[in-house]
Amino acid sequence: MTKKNPKTNFQKTKALAGERRCLVSGEPRPREALIRFVLGPDDMVYPDLMEKLDGRGVWISAEKSVLQTAVSKRLFNKGFGKSVKIPENLVQIVQDGLTKHVLDLLSLANKSGAIETGFDKIKDASAKEKFAFMIEANDGSLAERNRLAQRLWENIPIYSLLSREQLSEHIGRDCVHLAVKTNKMTATLQKEMMRLDAFLNEGQQNE
């Protein structure tokens, strides 16, 4: 029996413009579905969530289990072609970084007037405004969340990744329900929400 070459699929699959290969799977994926990592001068691996750090980078699918595989199998050594150092809490560092990035974008979107909050205000605004997606506190009432979604929209994406405290702190007022209007800034926010969702939920993004 002839043994198959495990590199065959990798070699035949060509990355398209805007795609990068996942270090773990070897498959090309859109950049927004990946996380870039760079090597510091101390040979320590650092996540480059904003993709602005200098130096050669490697890319890993934005899924917690995939990153854990890269760490446990020391695939960063292969990716960078040398022995590298990995922070013990790299997975948590990435999760915290993705969360902070989303919250910062949410704060900016709110300041631009692209966020509506509160059950009644969202319901009233929906009569004249079509929202791009909703954000629900993950410790809010599930029944109320479902009631609002079913009453207003059937297929609107709903992201429930952040706590009431986190949302309220970055919006500047107590909130559980947030509806997000469509504009360039909130399109970026949604992409980052999807990436955080994928990281926390093993790639099962809410679309």
Secondary structure, 3 states (H helix, E strand, C coil): CCCCCCCHHHHHCCCCCCEEEECCCCCEEEHHHEEEEEECCCCEEEECCCCCCCCCEEEEECCHHHHHHHHHCCHHHHHHCCCCECCCCHHHHHHHHHHHHHHHHHHHHHHCCCEEECHHHHHHHCCCCCCCEEEEECCCCHHHHHHHHHHHCCCCCEEEEECHHHHHHHHCCCCCEEEECCCHHHHHHHHHHHHHHHHHCCCCCCC
